[in-house]
Amino acid sequence: MNAERSPGRRGTGLRQAQAERHLGAPHHSPDLDLNTLEVLPVITKSGPLSRDDFPRPFSRSLKHATPGRPLPYGVLLALLCTAVLISPASGADQRERLLSLVTRMESSYARVSDYTAVFRKQERVEGKLLPEETTLLKFQKPLKVYMKWIEDPSKDTEALYVDGSNGNKLLVRRGGLLGILTLSLDPRGSLAMIKNRHPITEVGFGYLIDGLQRNIRRALRHGELEVIRLAEETFKGRFTIVVEAKFAPRAGRTYHASRIVCHIDTELQLPIGAAFYDENDLLFEHYSYSDVKLNVGLTPLDFSRENKAYRF
């Protein structure tokens, strides 16, 4: 007499077979073919996703999916990976990267004793965006500055400031017909500040880095900084990390700008470009450095009015 299978044992076998089919065993599931499974690109966008954010074959899979029917395994896997990649931690990671960049800029500049560069600036003064100015810049710590304008509108103008020398006055010799006399000016006085937002004492990498770090660290501490972009980008032929961020002050706090775009040279670890925008998103300051040479061994003659190459 053959023993009959119990209903419980038969039910267990049926449930196991159904589970295998549902999990997508290769010989049962029509939705999964490991030999033809397409490798999907990684999606790194933060925020809500739309069909346009997915590659074309993947988008078609979503468009033609049958309601009530499980999505193909490849689609489910891609959605899972996407959910992980757009987790809220990405914002915290960007803030940590930004702080690391700021620290590296400070460390890099701490190793600099002097430098030369082509310095360009464009500023908005009394509501008007002035033409860009291009100068040859020599700088030596703690505060020795020589500048010569090498393009119009102020071509051949020279300026010299040495902290503790020349009565702490700024020496200026205009280019062209106006360059008859050497002027000795208060660097923060009204004559020296004509068409300038900053005095000559605030030119150079040191002041720029200090301003960036103070504003960025303060805004991060109060949760008032939104990092919009932090990526690799070429700037004036140099490989850089571009930082774009917006400030949202509260409780009466103020920042130098409402939005900044800063390019940090990946080799020099110095900010070779910085643009500042106001609350109406109008550019009010733009500075850039090119042909930068660090620790070139500048001498006292480079910052002396007795230099025969100068016109003071």
C-alpha positions in Angstrom: 0.0 0.0 0.0 1.5 3.3 -1.1 1.6 6.1 1.5 -0.3 9.2 0.3 1.6 12.6 0.4 0.2 14.9 3.1 -1.4 18.1 2.0 1.2 20.1 4.0 4.2 18.5 2.2 2.5 19.0 -1.2 1.7 22.7 -0.4 5.3 23.3 0.7 6.7 22.0 -2.6 4.2 24.2 -4.6 5.1 27.3 -2.7 8.9 26.6 -3.2 8.4 26.3 -7.0 6.4 29.5 -7.1 9.0 31.3 -5.1 11.7 30.2 -7.5 9.7 31.5 -10.4 9.1 34.8 -8.7 12.7 35.3 -7.8 13.6 35.0 -11.5 15.5 31.7 -11.9 17.1 31.8 -15.3 15.2 28.9 -16.7 11.8 30.1 -15.5 11.7 34.0 -15.7 10.9 35.6 -19.1 12.0 39.0 -17.6 15.6 38.0 -16.9 18.3 36.8 -19.4 21.7 37.1 -17.8 23.3 36.7 -21.2 21.6 39.8 -22.6 21.1 41.9 -19.5 22.0 45.5 -20.4 24.4 47.4 -18.1 22.7 50.7 -17.2 24.6 53.9 -16.7 24.9 55.3 -13.2 22.5 58.2 -12.5 24.0 60.8 -10.0 21.4 63.5 -10.1 20.1 64.7 -6.8 16.5 65.6 -6.5 13.3 64.3 -8.2 13.9 62.1 -11.3 11.9 62.2 -14.5 11.8 59.8 -17.5 14.2 62.1 -19.3 16.9 61.4 -16.6 17.1 57.7 -17.7 18.8 56.4 -20.8 16.5 55.7 -23.8 16.1 51.9 -23.5 15.5 52.2 -19.7 13.0 55.0 -20.3 11.1 52.9 -22.7 11.0 50.1 -20.2 9.3 52.4 -17.7 6.9 53.8 -20.4 5.6 50.5 -21.5 5.5 48.8 -18.1 2.2 46.9 -17.6 0.3 48.0 -14.5 0.3 45.2 -11.8 3.2 43.3 -13.5 6.6 43.2 -11.7 9.2 45.4 -13.4 12.2 43.5 -15.0 15.0 42.7 -12.7 17.4 45.1 -14.5 15.0 48.0 -14.0 14.6 47.2 -10.3 18.3 47.0 -9.8 18.9 50.4 -11.5 16.2 52.0 -9.4 17.8 50.6 -6.3 21.2 51.9 -7.2 19.7 55.3 -8.0 18.0 55.5 -4.7 21.3 54.9 -2.9 23.2 57.5 -5.0 20.8 60.3 -4.4 20.6 59.8 -0.7 20.8 63.0 1.5 24.3 62.2 2.5 25.5 63.6 -0.8 25.0 67.2 0.4 27.0 66.5 3.5 29.8 65.0 1.3 29.9 68.1 -0.8 30.2 70.3 2.3 33.1 68.2 3.6 34.8 68.4 0.2 34.4 72.2 0.2 35.9 72.5 3.7 38.8 70.2 2.6 39.4 72.5 -0.5 39.5 75.6 1.8 42.0 73.9 4.1 44.2 72.9 1.2 44.2 76.5 -0.2 45.3 77.8 3.2 48.1 75.2 3.4 49.3 75.9 -0.1 49.4 79.6 0.4 51.3 79.2 3.7 54.2 77.7 1.6 54.3 80.7 -0.7 56.8 83.6 0.0 56.4 85.5 -3.2 54.9 85.2 -6.7 54.3 86.9 -10.0 51.1 86.7 -12.1 49.0 88.4 -14.7 46.1 89.7 -12.6 42.8 90.7 -14.1 40.0 92.4 -12.3 36.5 93.8 -13.1 34.4 95.6 -10.5 31.1 97.3 -10.3 31.5 100.7 -8.7 28.6 103.1 -8.0 26.3 100.8 -9.9 28.4 100.6 -13.1 30.3 97.5 -14.2 33.7 98.9 -15.2 35.9 97.6 -18.0 38.3 94.7 -17.1 41.8 95.8 -16.1 44.9 93.7 -16.8 48.1 94.1 -14.7 51.4 92.5 -14.1 51.5 91.7 -10.4 54.5 91.1 -8.1 53.8 90.2 -4.5 56.0 89.4 -1.6 54.9 88.6 2.0 54.0 90.1 4.3 52.8 93.0 2.1 54.9 94.3 -0.8 53.0 95.0 -4.0 54.1 96.2 -7.4 51.5 96.5 -10.3 51.9 97.6 -13.9 48.9 97.9 -16.1 49.7 96.2 -19.4 46.5 96.8 -21.4 44.1 99.6 -21.9 42.3 101.6 -20.5 45.2 102.3 -18.0 48.1 100.9 -19.9 51.6 101.8 -18.5 50.2 103.0 -15.1 52.4 101.7 -12.2 51.6 101.3 -8.5 53.9 100.4 -5.6 53.1 99.8 -2.0 55.4 98.4 0.7 54.0 98.2 4.1 56.3 100.2 6.5 58.1 102.1 3.7 57.5 105.3 1.9 55.5 106.6 4.9 53.0 103.7 4.2 51.9 105.7 1.1 50.9 104.3 -2.3 53.1 105.5 -5.1 51.3 105.9 -8.4 52.6 106.9 -11.9 49.9 107.3 -14.5 50.4 106.1 -18.0 50.3 108.3 -21.1 50.2 112.1 -20.9 49.0 112.0 -17.3 52.2 110.3 -16.2 54.2 113.5 -15.5 54.5 113.2 -11.7 54.6 110.4 -9.2 51.7 110.6 -6.8 52.0 109.7 -3.1 48.6 108.7 -1.8 46.8 107.3 1.2 46.1 103.7 -0.1 42.6 104.0 1.4 42.0 107.6 0.5 39.4 108.9 -1.9 41.9 109.5 -4.8 43.4 106.0 -4.5 39.9 104.4 -4.3 38.6 106.0 -7.5 37.1 103.2 -9.6 38.2 100.6 -7.1 36.2 98.5 -4.6 39.4 97.5 -2.7 42.7 99.2 -1.8 46.0 97.9 -3.1 46.6 96.5 0.4 43.8 93.9 -0.3 45.2 92.6 -3.6 46.5 89.0 -4.0 45.9 85.4 -3.1 46.1 85.9 0.7 43.2 88.4 1.1 41.1 86.4 -1.4 41.6 83.1 0.5 41.0 84.7 3.8 37.7 86.2 2.7 36.6 82.9 1.1 37.3 80.8 4.2 35.7 83.2 6.6 32.5 83.4 4.6 32.3 79.7 3.7 33.0 78.4 7.2 30.6 80.8 8.9 27.8 80.0 6.4 28.4 76.3 6.8 28.4 76.6 10.6 24.9 78.3 10.5 23.5 76.1 7.7 23.3 79.1 5.4 25.3 77.8 2.4 24.0 75.8 -0.6 26.6 74.1 -2.7 25.3 74.3 -6.3 28.3 72.9 -8.1 31.6 71.2 -7.1 33.3 69.7 -10.1 36.3 69.6 -12.3 36.5 72.3 -15.0 39.0 73.9 -17.2 39.6 77.6 -16.5 41.8 79.8 -18.7 43.7 76.6 -19.9 44.2 75.3 -16.3 42.6 72.2 -14.6 40.6 73.5 -11.7 37.9 72.5 -9.2 34.9 74.9 -9.7 32.9 75.8 -6.6 29.6 77.5 -7.0 27.6 78.3 -3.9 24.7 80.5 -2.7 24.5 82.2 0.7 21.2 82.4 2.5 21.8 84.6 5.6 19.4 84.7 8.5 19.2 86.4 11.9 20.9 89.6 10.6 24.0 87.9 9.4 25.6 89.2 6.2 28.1 87.7 3.7 30.3 89.3 1.1 28.2 88.0 -1.8 24.9 86.2 -2.4 26.5 83.8 -4.9 30.1 82.9 -5.7 31.9 81.0 -8.4 35.5 80.1 -7.6 38.0 78.2 -9.7 40.8 76.5 -7.6 43.8 75.4 -9.6 44.3 71.7 -9.0 48.1 71.9 -9.3 48.7 75.1 -7.3 45.8 74.6 -4.9 45.1 78.4 -5.2 42.0 80.3 -6.3 42.9 81.5 -9.8 39.4 82.8 -10.5 36.6 84.3 -8.3 33.3 85.9 -9.3 30.9 87.5 -6.8 27.2 88.2 -7.4 24.8 90.3 -5.3 21.3 89.5 -4.2 20.0 90.4 -7.7 22.5 88.0 -9.2 24.5 90.9 -10.7 28.2 90.5 -11.0 30.0 93.0 -8.8 33.5 91.6 -8.6 35.5 89.3 -10.8 39.2 88.4 -10.3 41.5 86.0 -12.1 45.2 85.0 -12.1 47.1 83.5 -15.0 50.8 82.8 -15.7 51.3 82.3 -11.9 54.9 81.7 -10.8 55.4 80.9 -7.1 58.5 81.5 -4.9 60.5 83.1 -7.7 62.9 84.9 -5.3 61.8 88.5 -5.7 64.4 90.9 -4.3 64.1 94.3 -2.5 64.8 96.0 -5.9 61.5 94.6 -7.2 59.7 96.7 -4.7 61.9 99.9 -4.8 61.1 103.1 -6.5 64.8 103.2 -7.5 64.3 100.2 -9.9 65.5 101.5 -13.2 62.8 99.6 -15.0 60.1 101.6 -13.1 59.0 105.1 -13.8 58.5 106.4 -10.2 
